[in-house]
Amino acid sequence: MKAVSLIVQFILFFLIGLSVFLSVGMLFSNQYVLVREDILEERIKNVANYFASQIISLYISCIECDYASLTINPENIQHPYKIYLHEDNLTISVLDIGKNYSIKLNNFNQTLIFSGEAFSGRPVILTLEKSNNKLRIENG
C-alpha cells in the first residue's frame, strides 16, 4: 500500500508542477502578444504623424509655387499598410491585421482637396498643386 501512495503522490506532484509550468508559460505568452500589439499601434501612429508632418512641411515650403512634389520612403513596420488621404484625414490601414489609425490634418480642409492612396514597400510621392488646391498621395 505504501508503494501505491508514493505513486499517487508522485503523479499529483507531477500534475501540479506541470500545471504551474503551463500557466506561467501562458501568462508570458499572452503578455508577449499584448506588448507586440501595443508596439504595432505606436508604430502606426508614428508613421501617420511622420506623413502628416511631411504634408505640412511640403505645404509650408511651397509658399509662392504652383506645384511641389516630395518623395518619401515609408517606414517598414513588418506589416504591409496602406496610406490614404480623404476629406481632411490621413489614414494608415494595416492590411493583414485590419488595424486603422486616422489623423486629422487641421485647417487644410478649407483650402485643399485630398485624394489618393499608396502602399508601403515602395516610395510614396506627395504632390501639391496649389493652382488646383489639390494634394495627392501615390506610389512612385
C-alpha positions in Angstrom: 0.0 0.0 0.0 2.9 2.3 0.7 4.1 1.9 -3.0 0.7 2.9 -4.3 0.5 6.0 -2.2 4.0 7.0 -3.3 3.0 6.6 -7.0 -0.2 8.6 -6.5 1.8 11.3 -4.6 4.3 11.4 -7.5 1.6 11.7 -10.1 -0.1 14.5 -8.1 3.1 16.5 -7.7 3.9 16.0 -11.3 0.5 17.3 -12.4 0.7 20.3 -10.1 4.2 21.1 -11.4 3.1 20.7 -15.0 0.0 22.9 -14.5 2.1 25.7 -12.8 4.7 25.5 -15.6 2.0 25.7 -18.3 0.1 28.6 -16.6 3.3 30.6 -16.2 4.2 29.9 -19.9 0.7 31.1 -21.0 1.0 34.2 -18.8 4.3 35.2 -20.6 2.9 34.2 -24.0 -0.2 36.4 -23.5 2.0 39.3 -22.2 4.2 39.0 -25.3 1.2 39.2 -27.7 -0.1 42.3 -25.8 3.2 44.0 -25.9 3.6 43.3 -29.7 0.1 44.8 -30.3 1.0 47.9 -28.3 4.2 48.4 -30.2 2.5 48.0 -33.5 -0.1 50.6 -32.6 2.5 53.0 -31.6 4.5 52.4 -34.8 1.3 53.0 -36.9 0.8 56.3 -35.0 4.4 57.3 -35.7 4.1 56.6 -39.4 0.8 58.7 -39.5 2.4 61.6 -37.7 5.5 61.4 -39.9 3.4 61.6 -43.1 1.3 64.4 -41.6 4.4 66.4 -40.7 5.8 65.8 -44.3 2.5 67.1 -45.8 2.6 70.2 -43.6 6.2 70.8 -44.4 5.5 70.4 -48.2 2.7 72.9 -47.9 4.6 75.4 -45.9 7.7 75.2 -48.1 5.7 75.9 -51.2 4.6 79.5 -50.5 4.8 81.0 -53.9 5.0 77.9 -56.1 2.1 76.2 -58.0 3.5 72.7 -58.0 5.6 70.8 -55.5 6.4 67.1 -55.1 8.1 65.1 -52.3 9.2 61.5 -52.4 9.3 59.6 -49.1 10.5 56.1 -48.3 7.9 54.8 -45.8 9.0 53.1 -42.6 8.8 49.3 -42.5 6.6 48.2 -39.6 6.8 44.5 -40.6 3.2 44.5 -41.8 2.1 45.9 -45.2 0.0 49.0 -44.8 -1.9 51.5 -47.0 -1.8 55.2 -46.6 -4.7 57.2 -48.0 -6.0 60.8 -47.9 -9.7 61.6 -47.9 -11.6 64.7 -46.9 -9.2 66.2 -44.3 -7.9 62.9 -42.8 -4.7 60.9 -43.3 -5.4 57.2 -42.6 -2.9 54.4 -42.1 -4.5 50.9 -42.6 -2.6 47.8 -41.8 -3.7 45.3 -44.4 -3.2 41.9 -42.8 -4.5 42.5 -39.3 -7.1 45.2 -40.0 -5.9 48.0 -37.7 -6.5 51.6 -38.7 -5.3 54.9 -37.4 -6.6 58.2 -38.7 -5.2 61.6 -38.1 -7.0 64.8 -38.9 -5.0 67.4 -40.9 -6.2 70.6 -39.2 -7.1 73.6 -41.3 -6.4 72.0 -44.6 -10.0 71.2 -45.5 -10.6 74.9 -46.3 -8.0 75.1 -49.0 -7.0 71.7 -50.2 -8.7 68.7 -51.8 -7.1 65.5 -50.6 -7.0 62.3 -52.7 -5.1 59.2 -53.4 -3.6 56.2 -51.7 -0.3 54.5 -51.5 1.1 51.2 -50.2 4.2 50.6 -48.1 7.2 48.9 -49.6 7.5 51.4 -52.4 8.4 55.1 -52.4 5.5 57.4 -51.7 5.1 60.6 -53.7 3.2 63.6 -52.2 2.1 66.0 -54.9 0.8 69.5 -54.2 -0.9 71.5 -56.9 -1.7 74.9 -55.4 -3.3 76.2 -58.6 -6.0 73.5 -58.3 -5.9 73.3 -54.5 -5.1 69.5 -54.6 -2.9 67.3 -52.5 -2.4 63.8 -53.8 -0.5 60.8 -52.5 0.6 57.9 -54.7 3.3 55.3 -55.2 6.3 56.1 -57.2 
